[in-house]
Amino acid sequence: MAFSLDDLTCPLVAAPMAGGVSTPSLVAAVARAGAIGFLAGGYLSASQVRDDIAAVRSLGASAFGVNLFWPPGRPADLSAAQAYRTLLAPEAERRGVILPQPHDDDDAIEAKLGVVAEEAVPVVSFTFGVPGADVVGRLHRAGCRVWATVTSASEAVIAGRSGVDLLIVQGPDAGGHRATFDPDLAPPTQDLGALVEAVRAVSDLPIVVTGGLTTPEQVGRWRGQVAGVQVGTALLDAEEAGTSPTYRRALRDPEFTSTELTRAFSGRYARGLRNGFMTAFGDQAPAAYPAVHQLTAPLRRAASTQDDPEGMSLWAGTSWTAAPTGPAARILAGLMR
Ligand SMILES: Cc1cc2nc3c(=O)[nH]c(=O)nc-3n(C[C@H](O)[C@H](O)[C@H](O)COP(=O)(O)O)c2cc1C
């Protein structure tokens, strides 16, 4: 039977968090708590996605989703990425890493679509864009529900035309990447309330809201108003999350006083704790996703190994200081108080 949010005992959605945060054990713990969690399929190979799906199922979860990045409609600007590579060279030397050559990359989307369809994953969500009606239809026929993340009313219209079942409306306070379809656009700054109204004016699809909702009060404001509430930052310090110890410490460190949107790490705007890398390179990073992501990957890995939060992408929403700690089930129950 097709997945429905109405079947959940807890109408919360654990956001997909790429980079190792959304582990199968987090997704399974969220399902046990009566909510739905997402594996983050972005950046992974198709076989890694298949293994993670198997791991979630082996932990007893049946209601879960997989998030995929819909590839950009045009190749990244590789000459701009080359110039950024030159700018990063001293940082690479300091960290003892060799920067790769930037290249085009479609994130193995076709192979991953094959996996989620074959596995009849209950929900497939898309970020950075939506596929056409042909792909959405193929997923529907495989038994998947299809959700799309949008950051504006015009994106909601595009997603609606593709035949998706639900819109995840992402506001400007969200941690991690803004889902904005056009990588050249600065992401909209309209607050979540105004954005939901604008989306409702153009679409009848059910809505899950997300972005900056980390306390029971912030979640409670939306209960009964929308189909569900998606939280990311609220689960960053959950026991089952794959968040590294350095990242967890940074979330509690009073030295970090703000979040900011930056293209410095991936070439697409994302919100994280403002740190040294962002300050040094934020103004100079080109809109060249995923080439910039490829370039900074070894730098971020080295910083993490060196236990240095100043060189890592510390994605977090604006309400990060309220992020609870403990088992995921307790965090979700706390948000529903
Ligand atoms: C560490 C981290 C990684 C994220 N990775 C993804 C991702 O892979 N795919 C996606 O659609 N959204 C991703 N997001 C964004 C979330 O889906 C969601 O929009 C955001 O977490 C909501 O804001 P909040 O963090 O304030 O709750 C990520 C967010 C964080 C904090």
PDBQT file of the ligand as one rigid body, heavy atoms in Angstrom, charges set to zero:
ROOT
HETATM    1  C1  LIG A 401      23.808  18.318   7.835  1.00  0.00    +0.000 C 
HETATM    2  C2  LIG A 401      22.679  18.538   6.883  1.00  0.00    +0.000 A 
HETATM    3  C3  LIG A 401      22.681  17.859   5.674  1.00  0.00    +0.000 A 
HETATM    4  C4  LIG A 401      21.599  18.019   4.775  1.00  0.00    +0.000 A 
HETATM    5  N1  LIG A 401      21.573  17.270   3.621  1.00  0.00    +0.000 NA
HETATM    6  C5  LIG A 401      20.460  17.304   2.827  1.00  0.00    +0.000 A 
HETATM    7  C6  LIG A 401      20.299  16.397   1.749  1.00  0.00    +0.000 A 
HETATM    8  O1  LIG A 401      21.142  15.548   1.487  1.00  0.00    +0.000 OA
HETATM    9  N2  LIG A 401      19.173  16.486   0.996  1.00  0.00    +0.000 N 
HETATM   10  C7  LIG A 401      18.182  17.397   1.283  1.00  0.00    +0.000 A 
HETATM   11  O2  LIG A 401      17.157  17.424   0.601  1.00  0.00    +0.000 OA
HETATM   12  N3  LIG A 401      18.307  18.261   2.302  1.00  0.00    +0.000 NA
HETATM   13  C8  LIG A 401      19.404  18.225   3.085  1.00  0.00    +0.000 A 
HETATM   14  N4  LIG A 401      19.497  19.073   4.170  1.00  0.00    +0.000 N 
HETATM   15  C9  LIG A 401      18.416  20.070   4.397  1.00  0.00    +0.000 C 
HETATM   16  C10 LIG A 401      17.247  19.425   5.111  1.00  0.00    +0.000 C 
HETATM   17  O3  LIG A 401      16.523  18.605   4.212  1.00  0.00    +0.000 OA
HETATM   18  C11 LIG A 401      16.257  20.463   5.667  1.00  0.00    +0.000 C 
HETATM   19  O4  LIG A 401      15.814  21.306   4.644  1.00  0.00    +0.000 OA
HETATM   20  C12 LIG A 401      16.861  21.300   6.786  1.00  0.00    +0.000 C 
HETATM   21  O5  LIG A 401      17.613  20.506   7.660  1.00  0.00    +0.000 OA
HETATM   22  C13 LIG A 401      15.737  21.988   7.548  1.00  0.00    +0.000 C 
HETATM   23  O6  LIG A 401      16.235  22.975   8.411  1.00  0.00    +0.000 OA
HETATM   24  P1  LIG A 401      16.721  22.690   9.920  1.00  0.00    +0.000 P 
HETATM   25  O7  LIG A 401      18.062  22.050   9.763  1.00  0.00    +0.000 OA
HETATM   26  O8  LIG A 401      16.784  24.030  10.523  1.00  0.00    +0.000 OA
HETATM   27  O9  LIG A 401      15.729  21.753  10.547  1.00  0.00    +0.000 OA
HETATM   28  C14 LIG A 401      20.557  18.935   5.076  1.00  0.00    +0.000 A 
HETATM   29  C15 LIG A 401      20.586  19.634   6.283  1.00  0.00    +0.000 A 
HETATM   30  C16 LIG A 401      21.610  19.439   7.186  1.00  0.00    +0.000 A 
HETATM   31  C17 LIG A 401      21.594  20.187   8.500  1.00  0.00    +0.000 C 
ENDROOT
TORSDOF 0
